């Protein structure tokens, strides 16, 4: 990583953001094995500059995972989950995850990297919605919230894959996943 004084500069932030944006696009088009020279070219920087910011593919992918989690957390924070009905909140959660997943497709094939990252800023708002759903009787109470969370994540992941393979658009895939989860998670 660059020296601390460089990291705090606005130029670092702009260049880093350009590299991450380019990496998301290039990896989405070419896969995780994409040439880092292609990432540098797409970002409008030299390979030497890319390597000053991200010393290797691993550090770039780790930064991309952190960027994706930050993007998802920001979308959840903006979704007004606490003011929405449980059904609407779940639809918003799925839509946020599918939108982020569509942008960061390389991370879907590299889930262990994402699993290692700190996801607490994502888990807390989702858990709050699921708990509210169970408490209000909107969601079934015979399954622990952790199980409901895993099932919701699985539905969102499937929706992301449907958008990647262009079987459904983002909105249609999000709506289908949320509906499938909600109807299967309703009380018996």
N, CA, C and O atoms as a DFTB+ gen file, in Angstrom:
752 C
 N C O
     1  1       0.834      -1.191       0.000
     2  2       0.000       0.000       0.000
     3  2       0.878       1.254       0.000
     4  3       2.025       1.206       0.442
     5  1       0.347       2.365      -0.490
     6  2       1.113       3.606      -0.525
     7  2       1.391       4.122       0.881
     8  3       0.708       3.739       1.831
     9  1       2.382       4.983       1.017
    10  2       2.669       5.575       2.319
    11  2       1.442       6.309       2.862
    12  3       0.581       6.744       2.098
    13  1       1.371       6.439       4.178
    14  2       0.205       7.023       4.826
    15  2      -0.089       8.428       4.324
    16  3      -1.255       8.766       4.118
    17  1       0.937       9.263       4.120
    18  2       0.688      10.628       3.678
    19  2       0.041      10.661       2.298
    20  3      -0.788      11.532       2.033
    21  1       0.394       9.748       1.430
    22  2      -0.239       9.671       0.113
    23  2      -1.684       9.207       0.246
    24  3      -2.560       9.711      -0.456
    25  1      -1.942       8.258       1.134
    26  2      -3.291       7.723       1.310
    27  2      -4.284       8.792       1.738
    28  3      -5.466       8.705       1.405
    29  1      -3.824       9.797       2.471
    30  2      -4.739      10.810       2.984
    31  2      -4.997      11.941       1.993
    32  3      -5.803      12.831       2.266
    33  1      -4.327      11.915       0.853
    34  2      -4.501      13.005      -0.100
    35  2      -5.747      12.800      -0.956
    36  3      -6.127      11.663      -1.237
    37  1      -6.387      13.899      -1.372
    38  2      -7.557      13.789      -2.259
    39  2      -7.214      13.104      -3.585
    40  3      -8.040      12.398      -4.163
    41  1      -5.985      13.320      -4.054
    42  2      -5.557      12.686      -5.305
    43  2      -5.563      11.168      -5.166
    44  3      -5.969      10.456      -6.084
    45  1      -5.105      10.671      -4.000
    46  2      -5.122       9.227      -3.750
    47  2      -6.558       8.717      -3.823
    48  3      -6.830       7.697      -4.456
    49  1      -7.467       9.426      -3.176
    50  2      -8.870       9.002      -3.172
    51  2      -9.434       8.930      -4.585
    52  3     -10.108       7.959      -4.929
    53  1      -9.173       9.935      -5.404
    54  2      -9.684       9.949      -6.783
    55  2      -9.063       8.840      -7.613
    56  3      -9.761       8.141      -8.348
    57  1      -7.754       8.678      -7.497
    58  2      -7.074       7.646      -8.282
    59  2      -7.497       6.268      -7.820
    60  3      -7.767       5.389      -8.639
    61  1      -7.558       6.075      -6.523
    62  2      -7.981       4.792      -5.977
    63  2      -9.401       4.461      -6.440
    64  3      -9.676       3.331      -6.844
    65  1     -10.298       5.441      -6.381
    66  2     -11.678       5.227      -6.820
    67  2     -11.722       4.887      -8.309
    68  3     -12.496       4.026      -8.728
    69  1     -10.897       5.560      -9.104
    70  2     -10.866       5.277     -10.549
    71  2     -10.366       3.855     -10.808
    72  3     -10.885       3.158     -11.680
    73  1      -9.364       3.434     -10.050
    74  2      -8.832       2.079     -10.221
    75  2      -9.880       1.047      -9.813
    76  3     -10.080       0.058     -10.518
    77  1     -10.545       1.267      -8.690
    78  2     -11.561       0.309      -8.236
    79  2     -12.739       0.249      -9.200
    80  3     -13.272      -0.827      -9.471
    81  1     -13.142       1.401      -9.715
    82  2     -14.235       1.432     -10.685
    83  2     -13.842       0.664     -11.947
    84  3     -14.623      -0.130     -12.472
    85  1     -12.643       0.906     -12.417
    86  2     -12.153       0.195     -13.608
    87  2     -12.028      -1.289     -13.338
    88  3     -12.378      -2.106     -14.190
    89  1     -11.530      -1.653     -12.157
    90  2     -11.373      -3.073     -11.811
    91  2     -12.729      -3.770     -11.802
    92  3     -12.853      -4.887     -12.304
    93  1     -13.742      -3.124     -11.239
    94  2     -15.081      -3.724     -11.214
    95  2     -15.557      -3.994     -12.641
    96  3     -16.090      -5.066     -12.926
    97  1     -15.363      -3.020     -13.538
    98  2     -15.802      -3.190     -14.926
    99  2     -14.998      -4.258     -15.668
   100  3     -15.566      -5.118     -16.341
   101  1     -13.675      -4.195     -15.540
   102  2     -12.817      -5.133     -16.271
   103  2     -13.029      -6.556     -15.766
   104  3     -13.150      -7.485     -16.564
   105  1     -13.076      -6.733     -14.454
   106  2     -13.291      -8.070     -13.903
   107  2     -14.678      -8.593     -14.267
   108  3     -14.852      -9.793     -14.478
   109  1     -15.663      -7.704     -14.343
   110  2     -17.006      -8.136     -14.746
   111  2     -16.993      -8.636     -16.190
   112  3     -17.651      -9.620     -16.528
   113  1     -16.232      -7.941     -17.032
   114  2     -16.179      -8.322     -18.449
   115  2     -15.271      -9.523     -18.711
   116  3     -15.596     -10.380     -19.533
   117  1     -14.130      -9.587     -18.011
   118  2     -13.105     -10.573     -18.344
   119  2     -12.896     -11.647     -17.273
   120  3     -12.171     -12.614     -17.506
   121  1     -13.517     -11.490     -16.114
   122  2     -13.342     -12.458     -15.034
   123  2     -12.181     -12.085     -14.128
   124  3     -11.435     -11.147     -14.408
   125  1     -12.034     -12.836     -13.029
   126  2     -11.023     -12.540     -12.015
   127  2      -9.598     -12.667     -12.545
   128  3      -8.671     -12.094     -11.972
   129  1      -9.418     -13.407     -13.625
   130  2      -8.094     -13.572     -14.201
   131  2      -7.705     -12.471     -15.156
   132  3      -6.677     -12.574     -15.826
   133  1      -8.496     -11.421     -15.236
   134  2      -8.204     -10.319     -16.164
   135  2      -6.813      -9.757     -15.898
   136  3      -6.345      -9.721     -14.760
   137  1      -6.182      -9.328     -16.948
   138  2      -4.853      -8.745     -16.882
   139  2      -4.934      -7.407     -16.144
   140  3      -5.795      -6.581     -16.447
   141  1      -4.040      -7.194     -15.180
   142  2      -4.051      -5.933     -14.443
   143  2      -3.658      -4.758     -15.328
   144  3      -3.973      -3.612     -15.011
   145  1      -2.977      -5.029     -16.426
   146  2      -2.681      -3.958     -17.392
   147  2      -3.983      -3.429     -17.978
   148  3      -4.099      -2.234     -18.249
   149  1      -4.964      -4.305     -18.175
   150  2      -6.280      -3.880     -18.673
   151  2      -6.977      -3.004     -17.647
   152  3      -7.644      -2.032     -18.003
   153  1      -6.825      -3.347     -16.371
   154  2      -7.419      -2.528     -15.304
   155  2      -6.769      -1.149     -15.305
   156  3      -7.464      -0.135     -15.240
   157  1      -5.449      -1.107     -15.378
   158  2      -4.732       0.174     -15.389
   159  2      -5.174       1.022     -16.575
   160  3      -5.449       2.212     -16.424
   161  1      -5.241       0.409     -17.754
   162  2      -5.655       1.154     -18.947
   163  2      -7.076       1.691     -18.791
   164  3      -7.346       2.840     -19.143
   165  1      -7.980       0.874     -18.270
   166  2      -9.371       1.303     -18.093
   167  2      -9.475       2.425     -17.062
   168  3     -10.375       3.262     -17.146
   169  1      -8.561       2.448     -16.091
   170  2      -8.558       3.493     -15.066
   171  2      -7.841       4.760     -15.537
   172  3      -7.930       5.806     -14.895
   173  1      -7.127       4.657     -16.669
   174  2      -6.380       5.804     -17.177
   175  2      -5.106       6.070     -16.399
   176  3      -4.652       7.210     -16.292
   177  1      -4.528       4.992     -15.851
   178  2      -3.263       5.123     -15.107
   179  2      -2.266       4.113     -15.667
   180  3      -2.637       3.187     -16.388
   181  1      -1.009       4.305     -15.326
   182  2       0.009       3.343     -15.754
   183  2      -0.041       2.121     -14.847
   184  3      -0.630       2.160     -13.767
   185  1       0.581       1.041     -15.295
   186  2       0.661      -0.157     -14.439
   187  2       1.453       0.154     -13.175
   188  3       1.136      -0.355     -12.099
   189  1       2.476       0.982     -13.304
   190  2       3.277       1.351     -12.126
   191  2       2.404       2.073     -11.086
   192  3       2.521       1.831      -9.885
   193  1       1.542       2.948     -11.568
   194  2       0.636       3.658     -10.646
   195  2      -0.321       2.677      -9.993
   196  3      -0.548       2.747      -8.785
   197  1      -0.883       1.768     -10.771
   198  2      -1.788       0.765     -10.205
   199  2      -1.079      -0.009      -9.098
   200  3      -1.654      -0.243      -8.035
   201  1       0.162      -0.403      -9.345
   202  2       0.900      -1.187      -8.356
   203  2       1.332      -0.359      -7.146
   204  3       1.590      -0.919      -6.081
   205  1       1.414       0.965      -7.292
   206  2       1.670       1.799      -6.112
   207  2       0.460       1.797      -5.187
   208  3       0.600       1.867      -3.966
   209  1      -0.718       1.718      -5.772
   210  2      -1.952       1.713      -4.979
   211  2      -2.306       0.314      -4.479
   212  3      -2.713       0.138      -3.330
   213  1      -2.148      -0.664      -5.345
   214  2      -2.501      -2.056      -5.022
   215  2      -1.337      -2.921      -5.479
   216  3      -1.121      -3.103      -6.677
   217  1      -0.599      -3.444      -4.530
   218  2       0.673      -4.114      -4.829
   219  2       0.531      -5.385      -5.642
   220  3       1.489      -5.829      -6.273
   221  1      -0.673      -5.983      -5.633
   222  2      -0.887      -7.202      -6.404
   223  2      -2.392      -7.414      -6.606
   224  3      -3.212      -6.650      -6.096
   225  1      -2.727      -8.428      -7.333
   226  2      -4.128      -8.752      -7.624
   227  2      -4.915      -8.967      -6.324
   228  3      -6.056      -8.525      -6.190
   229  1      -4.279      -9.651      -5.379
   230  2      -4.937      -9.945      -4.096
   231  2      -5.349      -8.666      -3.374
   232  3      -6.479      -8.553      -2.899
   233  1      -4.431      -7.702      -3.293
   234  2      -4.761      -6.451      -2.589
   235  2      -5.833      -5.674      -3.343
   236  3      -6.666      -5.012      -2.723
   237  1      -5.822      -5.744      -4.664
   238  2      -6.855      -5.077      -5.455
   239  2      -8.219      -5.727      -5.222
   240  3      -9.220      -5.031      -5.053
   241  1      -8.257      -7.055      -5.214
   242  2      -9.524      -7.744      -4.977
   243  2     -10.029      -7.516      -3.553
   244  3     -11.236      -7.404      -3.340
   245  1      -9.127      -7.446      -2.584
   246  2      -9.536      -7.150      -1.208
   247  2     -10.136      -5.749      -1.117
   248  3     -11.147      -5.538      -0.447
   249  1      -9.504      -4.799      -1.794
   250  2     -10.037      -3.429      -1.803
   251  2     -11.384      -3.384      -2.525
   252  3     -12.287      -2.649      -2.124
   253  1     -11.509      -4.161      -3.573
   254  2     -12.777      -4.226      -4.311
   255  2     -13.876      -4.810      -3.422
   256  3     -15.012      -4.338      -3.457
   257  1     -13.551      -5.828      -2.630
   258  2     -14.526      -6.418      -1.700
   259  2     -14.945      -5.388      -0.653
   260  3     -16.128      -5.267      -0.338
   261  1     -13.983      -4.654      -0.120
   262  2     -14.309      -3.615       0.866
   263  2     -15.179      -2.533       0.240
   264  3     -16.106      -2.033       0.877
   265  1     -14.882      -2.169      -1.010
   266  2     -15.674      -1.175      -1.728
   267  2     -17.100      -1.679      -1.942
   268  3     -18.056      -0.922      -1.776
   269  1     -17.244      -2.934      -2.305
   270  2     -18.570      -3.520      -2.517
   271  2     -19.373      -3.524      -1.220
   272  3     -20.556      -3.182      -1.220
   273  1     -18.736      -3.910      -0.117
   274  2     -19.437      -3.920       1.169
   275  2     -19.839      -2.506       1.571
   276  3     -20.932      -2.295       2.099
   277  1     -18.967      -1.544       1.326
   278  2     -19.298      -0.152       1.619
   279  2     -20.455       0.343       0.772
   280  3     -21.331       1.058       1.260
   281  1     -20.459      -0.035      -0.493
   282  2     -21.545       0.339      -1.402
   283  2     -22.862      -0.265      -0.916
   284  3     -23.878       0.427      -0.864
   285  1     -22.851      -1.543      -0.562
   286  2     -24.059      -2.207      -0.080
   287  2     -24.543      -1.576       1.225
   288  3     -25.741      -1.355       1.399
   289  1     -23.625      -1.289       2.135
   290  2     -23.997      -0.664       3.407
   291  2     -24.619       0.709       3.178
   292  3     -25.593       1.075       3.836
   293  1     -24.059       1.455       2.253
   294  2     -24.594       2.778       1.926
   295  2     -26.007       2.669       1.343
   296  3     -26.897       3.447       1.688
   297  1     -26.194       1.696       0.462
   298  2     -27.524       1.504      -0.129
   299  2     -28.540       1.103       0.931
   300  3     -29.678       1.572       0.911
   301  1     -28.136       0.239       1.857
   302  2     -29.052      -0.161       2.936
   303  2     -29.369       1.019       3.840
   304  3     -30.513       1.185       4.262
   305  1     -28.371       1.839       4.141
   306  2     -28.599       3.009       4.986
   307  2     -29.561       3.991       4.320
   308  3     -30.359       4.638       4.998
   309  1     -29.484       4.102       3.000
   310  2     -30.357       5.014       2.252
   311  2     -31.744       4.438       1.983
   312  3     -32.629       5.159       1.522
   313  1     -31.947       3.152       2.262
   314  2     -33.196       2.477       1.883
   315  2     -34.359       2.750       2.834
   316  3     -35.494       2.390       2.522
   317  1     -34.113       3.363       3.959
   318  2     -35.196       3.645       4.902
   319  2     -35.862       2.383       5.426
   320  3     -37.084       2.330       5.562
   321  1     -35.060       1.371       5.719
   322  2     -35.605       0.070       6.113
   323  2     -36.469       0.154       7.366
   324  3     -37.494      -0.522       7.458
   325  1     -36.068       0.969       8.322
   326  2     -36.806       1.037       9.572
   327  2     -38.175       1.687       9.414
   328  3     -39.060       1.463      10.240
   329  1     -38.364       2.482       8.377
   330  2     -39.652       3.138       8.139
   331  2     -40.550       2.347       7.191
   332  3     -41.742       2.634       7.080
   333  1     -39.993       1.369       6.520
   334  2     -40.736       0.596       5.525
   335  2     -41.435      -0.590       6.180
   336  3     -41.037      -1.045       7.252
   337  1     -42.471      -1.080       5.529
   338  2     -43.064      -2.327       5.996
   339  2     -42.015      -3.423       5.845
   340  3     -41.043      -3.260       5.107
   341  1     -42.208      -4.515       6.530
   342  2     -41.250      -5.624       6.436
   343  2     -41.139      -6.086       4.985
   344  3     -40.037      -6.324       4.489
   345  1     -42.270      -6.212       4.309
   346  2     -42.244      -6.667       2.912
   347  2     -41.452      -5.706       2.028
   348  3     -40.611      -6.127       1.234
   349  1     -41.735      -4.398       2.177
   350  2     -41.008      -3.403       1.380
   351  2     -39.529      -3.373       1.745
   352  3     -38.674      -3.220       0.872
   353  1     -39.227      -3.518       3.028
   354  2     -37.832      -3.510       3.467
   355  2     -37.065      -4.680       2.860
   356  3     -35.920      -4.522       2.438
   357  1     -37.691      -5.848       2.817
   358  2     -37.027      -7.011       2.221
   359  2     -36.804      -6.794       0.730
   360  3     -35.755      -7.159       0.200
   361  1     -37.771      -6.210       0.061
   362  2     -37.592      -5.902      -1.369
   363  2     -36.437      -4.921      -1.561
   364  3     -35.647      -5.064      -2.494
   365  1     -36.341      -3.934      -0.686
   366  2     -35.256      -2.947      -0.776
   367  2     -33.899      -3.589      -0.490
   368  3     -32.904      -3.264      -1.137
   369  1     -33.864      -4.491       0.471
   370  2     -32.616      -5.195       0.797
   371  2     -32.142      -5.994      -0.412
   372  3     -30.976      -5.916      -0.800
   373  1     -33.047      -6.755      -0.997
   374  2     -32.673      -7.580      -2.146
   375  2     -32.232      -6.694      -3.309
   376  3     -31.235      -6.986      -3.969
   377  1     -32.963      -5.623      -3.559
   378  2     -32.614      -4.720      -4.656
   379  2     -31.217      -4.129      -4.435
   380  3     -30.436      -4.020      -5.381
   381  1     -30.903      -3.751      -3.204
   382  2     -29.577      -3.192      -2.902
   383  2     -28.489      -4.225      -3.162
   384  3     -27.470      -3.914      -3.778
   385  1     -28.698      -5.449      -2.696
   386  2     -27.695      -6.491      -2.887
   387  2     -27.533      -6.870      -4.352
   388  3     -26.418      -7.116      -4.811
   389  1     -28.623      -6.918      -5.077
   390  2     -28.537      -7.280      -6.498
   391  2     -27.829      -6.167      -7.280
   392  3     -27.024      -6.451      -8.166
   393  1     -28.120      -4.921      -6.961
   394  2     -27.455      -3.810      -7.653
   395  2     -25.945      -3.844      -7.389
   396  3     -25.149      -3.653      -8.308
   397  1     -25.562      -4.083      -6.154
   398  2     -24.133      -4.151      -5.824
   399  2     -23.517      -5.387      -6.465
   400  3     -22.429      -5.310      -7.035
   401  1     -24.196      -6.514      -6.380
   402  2     -23.680      -7.753      -6.958
   403  2     -23.510      -7.671      -8.454
   404  3     -22.584      -8.262      -9.011
   405  1     -24.400      -6.940      -9.116
   406  2     -24.285      -6.787     -10.567
   407  2     -23.031      -5.982     -10.920
   408  3     -22.401      -6.229     -11.949
   409  1     -22.675      -5.033     -10.077
   410  2     -21.476      -4.213     -10.327
   411  2     -20.199      -4.962      -9.972
   412  3     -19.188      -4.822     -10.661
   413  1     -20.231      -5.741      -8.925
   414  2     -19.032      -6.421      -8.431
   415  2     -19.137      -7.927      -8.700
   416  3     -18.983      -8.738      -7.787
   417  1     -19.395      -8.283      -9.936
   418  2     -19.626      -9.685     -10.270
   419  2     -18.441     -10.582      -9.957
   420  3     -18.629     -11.758      -9.649
   421  1     -17.248     -10.066     -10.027
   422  2     -16.067     -10.894      -9.760
   423  2     -16.105     -11.448      -8.343
   424  3     -15.579     -12.534      -8.097
   425  1     -16.705     -10.738      -7.422
   426  2     -16.734     -11.174      -6.029
   427  2     -17.713     -12.317      -5.808
   428  3     -17.581     -13.057      -4.832
   429  1     -18.679     -12.474      -6.682
   430  2     -19.635     -13.574      -6.548
   431  2     -18.918     -14.904      -6.748
   432  3     -19.240     -15.900      -6.100
   433  1     -17.952     -14.908      -7.647
   434  2     -17.198     -16.142      -7.871
   435  2     -16.084     -16.323      -6.840
   436  3     -15.418     -17.357      -6.815
   437  1     -15.887     -15.319      -5.997
   438  2     -14.833     -15.372      -4.986
   439  2     -15.437     -15.067      -3.610
   440  3     -14.945     -14.204      -2.884
   441  1     -16.507     -15.786      -3.265
   442  2     -17.213     -15.524      -2.016
   443  2     -16.354     -15.690      -0.764
   444  3     -16.591     -14.977       0.211
   445  1     -15.366     -16.594      -0.735
   446  2     -14.542     -16.667       0.482
   447  2     -13.888     -15.336       0.841
   448  3     -13.739     -15.022       2.022
   449  1     -13.502     -14.560      -0.149
   450  2     -12.898     -13.247       0.114
   451  2     -13.926     -12.335       0.793
   452  3     -13.594     -11.613       1.734
   453  1     -15.147     -12.370       0.323
   454  2     -16.197     -11.543       0.909
   455  2     -16.564     -12.072       2.295
   456  3     -16.844     -11.293       3.206
   457  1     -16.562     -13.389       2.451
   458  2     -16.893     -13.986       3.745
   459  2     -15.917     -13.542       4.828
   460  3     -16.301     -13.433       5.992
   461  1     -14.651     -13.283       4.464
   462  2     -13.640     -12.878       5.434
   463  2     -13.799     -11.424       5.860
   464  3     -13.311     -11.034       6.920
   465  1     -14.470     -10.627       5.055
   466  2     -14.590      -9.198       5.325
   467  2     -15.597      -8.947       6.455
   468  3     -16.451      -9.784       6.747
   469  1     -15.474      -7.781       7.074
   470  2     -16.387      -7.387       8.139
   471  2     -17.714      -6.950       7.516
   472  3     -17.793      -5.911       6.859
   473  1     -18.747      -7.753       7.731
   474  2     -20.048      -7.475       7.136
   475  2     -21.057      -6.969       8.159
   476  3     -22.257      -6.962       7.886
   477  1     -20.591      -6.547       9.332
   478  2     -21.521      -6.144      10.388
   479  2     -22.412      -4.988       9.960
   480  3     -23.572      -4.922      10.368
   481  1     -21.893      -4.078       9.146
   482  2     -22.711      -2.952       8.706
   483  2     -23.827      -3.389       7.754
   484  3     -24.773      -2.636       7.522
   485  1     -23.721      -4.588       7.209
   486  2     -24.796      -5.143       6.390
   487  2     -25.725      -6.011       7.235
   488  3     -26.944      -5.990       7.065
   489  1     -25.130      -6.766       8.139
   490  2     -25.902      -7.739       8.898
   491  2     -26.872      -7.095       9.875
   492  3     -27.985      -7.588      10.054
   493  1     -26.471      -6.008      10.505
   494  2     -27.325      -5.393      11.523
   495  2     -28.654      -4.902      10.957
   496  3     -29.694      -5.228      11.531
   497  1     -28.681      -4.137       9.867
   498  2     -29.983      -3.677       9.368
   499  2     -30.846      -4.815       8.817
   500  3     -32.068      -4.785       8.958
   501  1     -30.224      -5.811       8.194
   502  2     -30.986      -6.945       7.662
   503  2     -31.577      -7.741       8.817
   504  3     -32.748      -8.121       8.791
   505  1     -30.762      -7.984       9.817
   506  2     -31.239      -8.736      10.989
   507  2     -32.399      -7.997      11.662
   508  3     -33.371      -8.621      12.085
   509  1     -32.297      -6.679      11.761
   510  2     -33.362      -5.890      12.392
   511  2     -34.681      -6.059      11.632
   512  3     -35.738      -6.189      12.251
   513  1     -34.629      -6.059      10.315
   514  2     -35.846      -6.244       9.515
   515  2     -36.406      -7.646       9.724
   516  3     -37.611      -7.817       9.913
   517  1     -35.532      -8.645       9.691
   518  2     -36.003     -10.018       9.874
   519  2     -36.593     -10.223      11.267
   520  3     -37.629     -10.873      11.411
   521  1     -35.947      -9.676      12.288
   522  2     -36.483      -9.784      13.649
   523  2     -37.846      -9.102      13.752
   524  3     -38.768      -9.632      14.371
   525  1     -37.965      -7.927      13.143
   526  2     -39.245      -7.215      13.146
   527  2     -40.303      -8.033      12.427
   528  3     -41.459      -8.071      12.849
   529  1     -39.908      -8.690      11.337
   530  2     -40.845      -9.534      10.599
   531  2     -41.351     -10.704      11.417
   532  3     -42.532     -11.046      11.359
   533  1     -40.455     -11.321      12.184
   534  2     -40.855     -12.442      13.042
   535  2     -41.750     -11.930      14.174
   536  3     -42.787     -12.526      14.464
   537  1     -41.349     -10.829      14.810
   538  2     -42.102     -10.274      15.940
   539  2     -43.508      -9.842      15.545
   540  3     -44.445      -9.992      16.330
   541  1     -43.665      -9.311      14.347
   542  2     -44.974      -8.820      13.915
   543  2     -45.818      -9.897      13.237
   544  3     -46.968      -9.650      12.875
   545  1     -45.253     -11.081      13.067
   546  2     -46.003     -12.166      12.448
   547  2     -45.995     -12.145      10.930
   548  3     -46.694     -12.937      10.299
   549  1     -45.218     -11.256      10.338
   550  2     -45.113     -11.214       8.879
   551  2     -44.269     -12.383       8.380
   552  3     -44.523     -12.936       7.310
   553  1     -43.258     -12.752       9.174
   554  2     -42.381     -13.868       8.824
   555  2     -42.583     -14.997       9.817
   556  3     -42.978     -14.775      10.961
   557  1     -42.316     -16.179       9.376
   558  2     -42.486     -17.368      10.222
   559  2     -41.532     -17.332      11.411
   560  3     -40.421     -16.808      11.332
   561  1     -42.007     -17.908      12.519
   562  2     -41.207     -17.911      13.734
   563  2     -40.660     -19.294      14.082
   564  3     -40.067     -19.479      15.145
   565  1     -40.858     -20.264      13.190
   566  2     -40.340     -21.606      13.459
   567  2     -38.909     -21.789      12.960
   568  3     -38.330     -22.864      13.117
   569  1     -38.340     -20.749      12.364
   570  2     -36.949     -20.780      11.915
   571  2     -36.200     -19.646      12.609
   572  3     -36.734     -18.544      12.735
   573  1     -34.979     -19.897      13.057
   574  2     -34.192     -18.816      13.668
   575  2     -33.912     -17.712      12.641
   576  3     -33.867     -17.959      11.436
   577  1     -33.729     -16.510      13.141
   578  2     -33.441     -15.369      12.271
   579  2     -32.186     -15.637      11.438
   580  3     -32.109     -15.200      10.290
   581  1     -31.208     -16.343      11.994
   582  2     -29.985     -16.660      11.248
   583  2     -30.302     -17.498      10.009
   584  3     -29.693     -17.310       8.955
   585  1     -31.251     -18.416      10.140
   586  2     -31.646     -19.250       9.000
   587  2     -32.388     -18.394       7.974
   588  3     -32.135     -18.509       6.774
   589  1     -33.290     -17.548       8.432
   590  2     -33.991     -16.641       7.510
   591  2     -32.991     -15.755       6.776
   592  3     -33.139     -15.500       5.581
   593  1     -31.979     -15.289       7.492
   594  2     -30.945     -14.452       6.887
   595  2     -30.196     -15.206       5.787
   596  3     -29.961     -14.662       4.708
   597  1     -29.825     -16.448       6.061
   598  2     -29.121     -17.257       5.051
   599  2     -30.006     -17.495       3.825
   600  3     -29.534     -17.446       2.689
   601  1     -31.282     -17.751       4.066
   602  2     -32.199     -17.989       2.945
   603  2     -32.399     -16.719       2.115
   604  3     -32.470     -16.776       0.888
   605  1     -32.489     -15.578       2.792
   606  2     -32.613     -14.308       2.075
   607  2     -31.350     -14.033       1.262
   608  3     -31.428     -13.598       0.114
   609  1     -30.189     -14.288       1.861
   610  2     -28.919     -14.091       1.142
   611  2     -28.842     -15.009      -0.071
   612  3     -28.367     -14.604      -1.132
   613  1     -29.308     -16.244       0.085
   614  2     -29.309     -17.180      -1.038
   615  2     -30.214     -16.724      -2.168
   616  3     -29.868     -16.853      -3.343
   617  1     -31.384     -16.185      -1.806
   618  2     -32.298     -15.666      -2.836
   619  2     -31.663     -14.486      -3.565
   620  3     -31.758     -14.383      -4.789
   621  1     -31.014     -13.591      -2.809
   622  2     -30.351     -12.440      -3.429
   623  2     -29.206     -12.887      -4.333
   624  3     -29.033     -12.355      -5.430
   625  1     -28.426     -13.860      -3.875
   626  2     -27.318     -14.379      -4.678
   627  2     -27.836     -14.996      -5.982
   628  3     -27.240     -14.809      -7.042
   629  1     -28.928     -15.716      -5.897
   630  2     -29.525     -16.290      -7.116
   631  2     -29.979     -15.192      -8.065
   632  3     -29.814     -15.306      -9.279
   633  1     -30.551     -14.131      -7.511
   634  2     -30.988     -13.016      -8.356
   635  2     -29.800     -12.347      -9.036
   636  3     -29.881     -11.956     -10.200
   637  1     -28.700     -12.219      -8.306
   638  2     -27.487     -11.633      -8.901
   639  2     -27.015     -12.492     -10.072
   640  3     -26.668     -11.975     -11.133
   641  1     -27.005     -13.794      -9.869
   642  2     -26.567     -14.694     -10.943
   643  2     -27.505     -14.615     -12.146
   644  3     -27.053     -14.694     -13.288
   645  1     -28.790     -14.461     -11.901
   646  2     -29.739     -14.315     -13.012
   647  2     -29.460     -13.051     -13.818
   648  3     -29.602     -13.048     -15.041
   649  1     -29.064     -11.975     -13.135
   650  2     -28.742     -10.748     -13.871
   651  2     -27.424     -10.900     -14.619
   652  3     -27.276     -10.391     -15.730
   653  1     -26.462     -11.602     -14.010
   654  2     -25.174     -11.811     -14.669
   655  2     -25.336     -12.604     -15.964
   656  3     -24.687     -12.312     -16.968
   657  1     -26.196     -13.591     -15.927
   658  2     -26.416     -14.429     -17.107
   659  2     -27.466     -13.839     -18.032
   660  3     -27.840     -14.449     -19.034
   661  1     -27.935     -12.660     -17.691
   662  2     -28.898     -11.901     -18.483
   663  2     -30.206     -12.652     -18.711
   664  3     -30.856     -12.501     -19.745
   665  1     -30.580     -13.471     -17.713
   666  2     -31.883     -14.133     -17.776
   667  2     -32.983     -13.175     -17.340
   668  3     -34.105     -13.236     -17.844
   669  1     -32.659     -12.289     -16.402
   670  2     -33.597     -11.283     -15.916
   671  2     -32.841      -9.981     -15.700
   672  3     -31.632      -9.978     -15.466
   673  1     -33.573      -8.880     -15.782
   674  2     -32.978      -7.589     -15.452
   675  2     -32.898      -7.424     -13.940
   676  3     -33.453      -8.220     -13.183
   677  1     -32.205      -6.386     -13.520
   678  2     -31.989      -6.150     -12.096
   679  2     -33.296      -6.051     -11.316
   680  3     -33.454      -6.717     -10.293
   681  1     -34.217      -5.245     -11.776
   682  2     -35.483      -5.052     -11.055
   683  2     -36.315      -6.331     -11.039
   684  3     -36.883      -6.698     -10.010
   685  1     -36.383      -6.997     -12.171
   686  2     -37.187      -8.223     -12.255
   687  2     -36.589      -9.331     -11.377
   688  3     -37.320     -10.038     -10.682
   689  1     -35.289      -9.476     -11.410
   690  2     -34.631     -10.494     -10.589
   691  2     -34.795     -10.177      -9.107
   692  3     -35.036     -11.076      -8.301
   693  1     -34.667      -8.900      -8.746
   694  2     -34.838      -8.492      -7.347
   695  2     -36.253      -8.779      -6.867
   696  3     -36.447      -9.331      -5.784
   697  1     -37.235      -8.406      -7.673
   698  2     -38.639      -8.633      -7.298
   699  2     -38.940     -10.122      -7.171
   700  3     -39.636     -10.539      -6.245
   701  1     -38.425     -10.916      -8.087
   702  2     -38.674     -12.364      -8.042
   703  2     -38.049     -12.976      -6.789
   704  3     -38.680     -13.796      -6.124
   705  1     -36.820     -12.589      -6.463
   706  2     -36.146     -13.139      -5.285
   707  2     -36.857     -12.723      -4.004
   708  3     -37.054     -13.544      -3.109
   709  1     -37.241     -11.461      -3.911
   710  2     -37.942     -10.988      -2.711
   711  2     -39.281     -11.696      -2.561
   712  3     -39.651     -12.102      -1.459
   713  1     -40.002     -11.844      -3.654
   714  2     -41.305     -12.524      -3.611
   715  2     -41.156     -13.983      -3.208
   716  3     -41.915     -14.489      -2.381
   717  1     -40.190     -14.644      -3.788
   718  2     -39.951     -16.053      -3.458
   719  2     -39.593     -16.205      -1.983
   720  3     -40.111     -17.091      -1.303
   721  1     -38.704     -15.337      -1.488
   722  2     -38.346     -15.394      -0.071
   723  2     -39.557     -15.103       0.808
   724  3     -39.850     -15.859       1.734
   725  1     -40.261     -14.011       0.521
   726  2     -41.393     -13.623       1.370
   727  2     -42.479     -14.690       1.402
   728  3     -43.015     -15.003       2.465
   729  1     -42.794     -15.230       0.272
   730  2     -43.869     -16.215       0.255
   731  2     -43.459     -17.518       0.950
   732  3     -44.300     -18.201       1.534
   733  1     -42.202     -17.853       0.890
   734  2     -41.730     -19.045       1.587
   735  2     -41.470     -18.797       3.064
   736  3     -41.421     -19.742       3.851
   737  1     -41.304     -17.543       3.447
   738  2     -41.003     -17.202       4.832
   739  2     -42.234     -16.762       5.611
   740  3     -42.140     -16.483       6.806
   741  1     -43.390     -16.698       4.949
   742  2     -44.614     -16.301       5.647
   743  2     -45.015     -17.365       6.659
   744  3     -44.703     -18.542       6.480
   745  1     -45.698     -16.961       7.711
   746  2     -46.134     -17.934       8.711
   747  2     -47.058     -18.962       8.088
   748  3     -47.775     -18.675       7.130
   749  1     -47.032     -20.151       8.638
   750  2     -47.886     -21.221       8.124
   751  2     -49.258     -21.122       8.731
   752  3     -50.128     -21.937       8.425
